[in-house]
């Protein structure tokens, strides 16, 4: 029984889920300035959790045949044969419908639309279409990853104003260099699974060069958040320093002799940057 629960929990990708929910809450704090509407916040968090779970389940369901070729994924419940694919798909559809319904009824229709966009892009555009066919999968798939903080923000604001779009840009620009670092680290596995990831098709050095403009573009977005008074000086300083370190780490990748160690360090630091940036938003909005 315990192992079955672990398998079900794993198909919703709990680490990614936790990280995304942190971003959801940060988006809500940015819009509300800690003037919480607790019922709306509760239903938004539950609804968003269900939509993200549905997207992850759909991703696992569609990837199950290729996952068997990757050491990192071959022991997942679906490729490992421990869960019935039809049941998993049914649960995923039910979770998605329930999450969208909660967002529509108890939050607002805009949050529901954003939740639907997140599921559709991640499952249909990214997983089913681009991931097996194109190097553009990482960049375009970033649209889905940028939805959670926007949902958090728009659940309170009920409008797609500049603050929502700047949050979108932060997440959208963060994802490719973050994921490409993992792609470099696991490029042989992605090649074996038949995924045309950028490091597989264009090579590691080209991928390193392509990471740089994404990280660089986060600098003006960070300043824009401050200049338009969405965040304070604390966020500007902390995020700019972290971005500077991350950019230098990416730049050092062009000269390293150990791609694996560099990719591992870059991947980890990208997580530190995002977590600390969102944490700064949460703390700063509570103090302003």
C-alpha positions as CSV (number, residue, x, y, z in Angstrom):
1,X,0.0,0.0,0.0
2,X,2.8,2.4,0.9
3,X,4.7,1.7,-2.3
4,X,1.5,2.3,-4.3
5,X,1.0,5.7,-2.7
6,X,4.6,6.6,-3.5
7,X,4.0,5.7,-7.1
8,X,0.9,7.9,-7.3
9,X,2.7,10.8,-5.6
10,X,5.7,10.4,-8.0
11,X,3.5,10.8,-11.2
12,X,2.5,14.3,-10.0
13,X,6.3,15.3,-9.8
14,X,6.2,16.5,-6.2
15,X,9.4,18.4,-6.3
16,X,8.3,20.4,-9.3
17,X,4.9,20.8,-7.8
18,X,6.3,22.2,-4.6
19,X,8.5,24.7,-6.5
20,X,5.6,25.8,-8.6
21,X,3.3,26.3,-5.6
22,X,6.0,28.5,-4.1
23,X,5.8,30.6,-7.2
24,X,2.0,30.6,-7.1
25,X,2.1,32.0,-3.6
26,X,4.7,34.6,-4.5
27,X,2.5,35.8,-7.4
28,X,-0.4,36.0,-5.0
29,X,1.6,38.0,-2.5
30,X,2.9,40.4,-5.2
31,X,-0.7,41.2,-6.3
32,X,-2.3,41.3,-2.8
33,X,0.5,42.9,-0.8
34,X,-0.5,40.4,1.9
35,X,-4.1,41.6,2.0
36,X,-5.2,38.0,1.8
37,X,-8.7,36.8,0.9
38,X,-8.2,33.5,2.6
39,X,-11.1,31.6,0.9
40,X,-10.0,32.7,-2.5
41,X,-6.4,31.9,-1.7
42,X,-7.3,28.4,-0.4
43,X,-9.4,27.5,-3.5
44,X,-6.8,29.0,-5.8
45,X,-4.0,26.8,-4.2
46,X,-6.2,23.7,-4.4
47,X,-7.3,24.3,-8.0
48,X,-3.8,25.2,-9.2
49,X,-2.4,22.1,-7.5
50,X,-5.0,19.9,-9.3
51,X,-4.2,21.5,-12.7
52,X,-0.5,21.1,-12.2
53,X,-1.0,17.5,-11.1
54,X,-3.1,16.9,-14.3
55,X,-0.3,18.4,-16.5
56,X,2.3,16.2,-14.8
57,X,0.2,13.1,-15.1
58,X,-0.4,13.8,-18.8
59,X,3.3,14.3,-19.3
60,X,4.1,11.0,-17.6
61,X,1.4,9.2,-19.5
62,X,2.7,10.3,-22.9
63,X,6.4,9.9,-22.1
64,X,6.1,6.4,-20.7
65,X,7.4,4.6,-23.8
66,X,10.5,6.8,-24.1
67,X,11.1,6.9,-20.4
68,X,12.2,3.3,-20.5
69,X,15.3,4.3,-22.4
70,X,16.5,6.8,-19.8
71,X,18.3,5.8,-16.6
72,X,16.7,8.8,-14.9
73,X,13.2,7.9,-15.7
74,X,13.0,4.1,-16.5
75,X,12.0,3.3,-12.9
76,X,9.0,5.7,-12.9
77,X,5.7,3.9,-12.1
78,X,4.4,3.9,-15.7
79,X,7.4,2.6,-17.6
80,X,8.1,0.3,-14.7
81,X,4.6,-1.2,-15.1
82,X,3.5,-0.5,-11.5
83,X,0.5,1.7,-12.5
84,X,-2.2,1.0,-15.1
85,X,-1.8,3.7,-17.8
86,X,-5.6,3.9,-18.4
87,X,-6.3,4.5,-14.7
88,X,-3.5,7.1,-14.5
89,X,-4.9,8.9,-17.6
90,X,-8.4,8.9,-16.1
91,X,-7.2,10.3,-12.8
92,X,-5.2,13.0,-14.7
93,X,-8.3,14.1,-16.7
94,X,-10.4,14.1,-13.5
95,X,-7.8,16.2,-11.7
96,X,-7.6,18.7,-14.5
97,X,-11.4,19.1,-14.8
98,X,-11.8,19.4,-11.0
99,X,-9.0,22.0,-10.8
100,X,-10.3,24.1,-13.6
101,X,-13.8,23.9,-12.1
102,X,-12.6,25.1,-8.7
103,X,-10.7,28.0,-10.3
104,X,-13.7,29.0,-12.4
105,X,-16.3,28.8,-9.6
106,X,-14.4,29.9,-6.5
107,X,-11.6,32.1,-7.9
108,X,-12.2,33.7,-11.3
109,X,-12.5,32.8,-15.0
110,X,-9.1,34.3,-15.8
111,X,-7.3,31.9,-13.4
112,X,-9.2,29.1,-15.0
113,X,-8.1,30.1,-18.5
114,X,-4.5,30.4,-17.4
115,X,-4.8,26.9,-15.8
116,X,-6.1,25.5,-19.0
117,X,-3.3,27.1,-21.0
118,X,-0.8,25.6,-18.7
119,X,-2.2,22.1,-19.1
120,X,-2.7,22.4,-22.9
121,X,0.8,23.7,-23.6
122,X,2.5,21.3,-21.3
123,X,0.6,18.1,-22.4
124,X,-0.3,18.8,-26.0
125,X,2.2,21.4,-27.4
126,X,5.2,20.4,-25.3
127,X,5.0,16.7,-24.5
128,X,3.0,15.3,-27.4
129,X,4.2,17.6,-30.2
130,X,7.5,19.4,-29.7
131,X,9.4,17.3,-27.2
132,X,9.8,14.3,-29.6
133,X,10.3,16.4,-32.7
134,X,11.9,19.8,-32.1
135,X,14.7,21.7,-30.3
136,X,12.1,24.4,-29.7
137,X,10.3,22.2,-27.1
138,X,12.2,23.8,-24.2
139,X,11.6,27.4,-25.2
140,X,7.9,27.0,-26.2
141,X,7.2,24.7,-23.2
142,X,8.3,27.5,-21.0
143,X,4.9,29.1,-21.5
144,X,3.3,26.4,-19.4
145,X,5.9,26.7,-16.6
146,X,5.2,30.5,-16.5
147,X,1.5,30.0,-15.7
148,X,1.6,29.1,-12.0
149,X,2.8,32.5,-10.7
150,X,0.5,34.2,-13.1
151,X,-2.4,32.2,-11.7
152,X,-1.4,33.2,-8.2
153,X,-1.2,36.9,-9.2
154,X,-4.4,37.0,-11.3
155,X,-6.4,35.1,-8.7
156,X,-6.3,38.3,-6.7
157,X,-5.9,41.0,-9.4
158,X,-8.4,39.4,-11.9
159,X,-6.6,41.1,-14.7
160,X,-3.5,40.6,-16.9
161,X,-1.7,43.8,-16.0
162,X,2.0,44.5,-16.2
163,X,2.8,42.8,-12.9
164,X,1.4,39.5,-14.2
165,X,3.3,39.8,-17.5
166,X,6.6,40.6,-15.7
167,X,6.1,37.5,-13.6
168,X,5.5,35.6,-16.8
169,X,8.8,36.8,-18.2
170,X,10.8,35.9,-15.2
171,X,9.6,32.3,-15.4
172,X,9.6,32.1,-19.1
173,X,13.2,33.3,-19.4
174,X,14.4,31.2,-16.4
175,X,13.3,27.9,-17.7
176,X,15.4,27.3,-20.9
177,X,18.9,27.8,-19.3
178,X,17.7,25.9,-16.2
179,X,16.5,22.9,-18.3
180,X,19.4,23.0,-20.8
181,X,21.9,22.6,-18.0
182,X,20.0,19.4,-17.1
183,X,20.0,18.5,-20.8
184,X,23.8,18.8,-21.0
185,X,24.1,16.7,-17.9
186,X,21.8,14.0,-19.3
187,X,22.4,14.4,-23.0
188,X,23.3,10.8,-23.6
189,X,20.0,9.6,-22.0
190,X,18.0,12.1,-24.0
191,X,19.7,10.9,-27.2
192,X,19.0,7.2,-26.3
193,X,15.3,8.1,-25.7
194,X,15.1,9.9,-29.1
195,X,14.5,13.4,-27.8
196,X,16.0,16.1,-30.0
197,X,17.0,18.3,-27.1
198,X,19.3,21.2,-28.0
199,X,22.5,19.7,-26.6
200,X,21.7,16.5,-28.5
201,X,21.0,18.2,-31.9
202,X,23.2,21.3,-31.8
203,X,25.9,20.2,-29.3
204,X,26.9,21.3,-25.9
205,X,28.8,24.4,-26.8
206,X,25.9,25.8,-28.9
207,X,23.6,25.2,-26.0
208,X,25.9,27.1,-23.6
209,X,25.9,30.1,-25.9
210,X,22.1,30.0,-26.2
211,X,21.8,30.0,-22.4
212,X,23.4,33.4,-22.1
213,X,20.8,35.6,-23.7
214,X,18.0,34.1,-21.6
215,X,19.9,34.8,-18.4
216,X,20.9,38.3,-19.6
217,X,17.3,39.2,-20.5
218,X,16.4,38.6,-16.9
219,X,18.4,41.7,-15.8
220,X,16.1,44.3,-17.5
221,X,13.0,42.4,-16.4
222,X,14.3,42.5,-12.8
223,X,14.9,46.2,-13.0
224,X,11.5,46.8,-14.7
225,X,9.8,45.1,-11.7
226,X,11.6,47.6,-9.4
227,X,11.2,50.7,-11.6
228,X,7.4,50.2,-11.8
229,X,7.2,49.7,-8.0
230,X,6.1,46.1,-8.1
231,X,9.1,45.1,-5.9
232,X,11.4,47.0,-3.6
233,X,15.1,47.7,-3.5
234,X,15.7,44.4,-1.6
235,X,14.4,42.3,-4.6
236,X,16.4,44.4,-7.0
237,X,19.7,43.9,-5.2
238,X,19.3,40.3,-4.3
239,X,18.0,39.2,-7.7
240,X,20.6,41.2,-9.6
241,X,23.4,39.8,-7.6
242,X,22.1,36.2,-8.0
243,X,21.7,36.8,-11.8
244,X,25.2,38.2,-12.0
245,X,26.6,35.0,-10.4
246,X,24.4,32.8,-12.6
247,X,25.4,34.7,-15.7
248,X,29.1,34.3,-14.8
249,X,28.6,30.6,-14.2
250,X,27.0,30.3,-17.6
251,X,29.8,32.2,-19.2
252,X,32.4,30.0,-17.4
253,X,30.8,27.0,-19.1
254,X,32.4,28.2,-22.4
255,X,35.9,27.5,-20.9
256,X,35.3,24.6,-18.6
257,X,36.9,21.2,-19.2
258,X,34.3,19.3,-17.2
259,X,30.9,19.8,-18.7
260,X,29.1,17.5,-16.3
261,X,30.3,19.2,-13.1
262,X,29.6,22.6,-14.7
263,X,26.1,21.6,-15.8
264,X,25.3,20.2,-12.4
265,X,26.5,23.4,-10.7
266,X,24.6,25.6,-13.1
267,X,21.4,23.6,-12.7
268,X,21.5,23.8,-8.9
269,X,22.3,27.5,-8.9
270,X,19.3,28.3,-11.2
271,X,17.1,26.7,-8.5
272,X,18.8,28.9,-5.8
273,X,18.2,32.0,-7.9
274,X,14.5,31.3,-8.5
275,X,13.8,30.2,-4.9
276,X,15.5,33.2,-3.3
277,X,13.9,35.6,-5.7
278,X,10.4,34.3,-4.9
279,X,11.2,34.2,-1.2
280,X,12.3,37.9,-1.4
281,X,9.0,38.8,-3.1
282,X,7.1,37.0,-0.3
283,X,9.0,38.6,2.5
284,X,9.3,42.1,0.9
285,X,5.6,42.4,0.2
286,X,4.8,41.4,3.8
287,X,7.1,44.3,5.0
288,X,6.1,47.0,2.6
